[in-house]
Amino acid sequence: MNYRKTRFVNCFLTAVAVWSFAGASSAEAPDKLILSRSGNLPIILTAPHGGQEVVPGASLRSRGSTLLDANTIELAEALSKRLRTALGDDPYLVAARFSRKYVDANRAEAEAFESADANPVYQAYHNRISAFISEIRQKFPKGVLFLDIHGQSEDPNVVYRGTRNGATVTRLIEKHGSPALVGPNSILGFVQLKGYKVFPPNTPLNDPPEDRRFNGGHTVWIYGSQNANGIDAVQLEVGKLLRTDSAFIDHLARGMVLFYKTYLMAGK
């Protein structure tokens, strides 16, 4: 084989290797940008805005909030560990490692990103949630809880509840009544009894209504139990100072355990 032909072949093989590697990297990238774990409790925790990783090839979003919900992945992980300790099993967990600057996983697809390179990551995040919901509904057909964990800084010591004023927990309220959302054995009912401020306070449902800024985004709306195949879904907007407060995290986890024992155990 002459020099020119040898050089051509070597260049061709190098190019194929580079293309193959690039293709493999692109295919693997969505999964690497998502933290997910299957579980064995009827509880799903998600955190869409706590990641800081770059989405390869994607452009930055120019519309909507791009702010980081700091420490929300860590909060989801901490709650998961506490549930494991208290109940002996893990909840399901899905968290976005990718930055909201590239993809907002809590928005409808048309508003979530501005670059085709971001689409696989967005789809992978929601596909993982959908798959876990299908699995968890098979295991626990009578009762499941979905908590979508966010962070807000306007009121750093307050937790805001978002359910579209009860719509996304339609099945829970039909089965157990409003105390499952606002009573002493509800998650935020317990948290409030321990001295923390929640909004709305645990007064009769919709009196007052949820704060329109935090009353439930895309995620709880598309997966909530107002939909035929949905599950009871609550958005938690946790104040900045509470997300790293171990005492608060302990009480939030204990509220989840109480809720599980009161409203979900019968569904196992």
SULDA-V378098 format. One line per field, one symbol per residue. ss: DSSP state (h for helix, s for strand, l for the rest). phi: phi as a letter, one per 20 degrees, with the letter a starting at -180 (. if undefined). psi: psi as a letter, one per 30 degrees, with the letter a starting at -180 (. if undefined). A space follows every 10 residues. Layout:
ss = ???
phi = ???
psi = ???
This chain:
ss = llhhhhhhhh hhhhhhhhhh hhhhhhhhhh hhlsssslll llssssslll slslllllll llllllllll lhhhhhhhhh hhhhhhhlll lssssslssl llllllllhh hhlllhhhhh hhhhhhhhhh hhhhhhhhhl llllssssss sslllllsss ssllllhhhh hhhhhhllhh hhllllhhhh hhhlllsssl llllllllll lllllllhhh hhhlllllll lssssssssl lllllhhhhh hhhhhhhhhh hhhhhhhl
phi = .fffffffff fffffgffff fffffffegg ffecebbfbb cecddcbecd ecffegneef fdcnfcffeg mefffffffg ffffffdnbe ffbcceefff fdbdfdcfgf debccgfegg fgffffffff fffffffffc fdrbcdddec ccdfcfdcde eccllnffcg fgffednfgf dcefefffff fffeoeeccf fedggmceff fffceoegff fedfefegde cfcceddegg fefdeffffg fffffffffg feddgfef
psi = kleeeeeeee eeeeeeeeee eeeeeeefee efgkkkklag lhkkkljfgg lgkkjkfklk kfklkgkkik geeeeeeeee eeeeeefglk lkkkkjfkkf fekjfgllef fflgkfffee eeeeeeeeee eeeeeeeeei ffkkkkjjkl klfeifgkkk kjghhfefhe eeeeeflfff eglfglefee eefgglklkl lilkkgilll kffggjaeef efflgfkegl lkkkkjjkle fffgjeeeee eeeeeeeeee eeffeff.
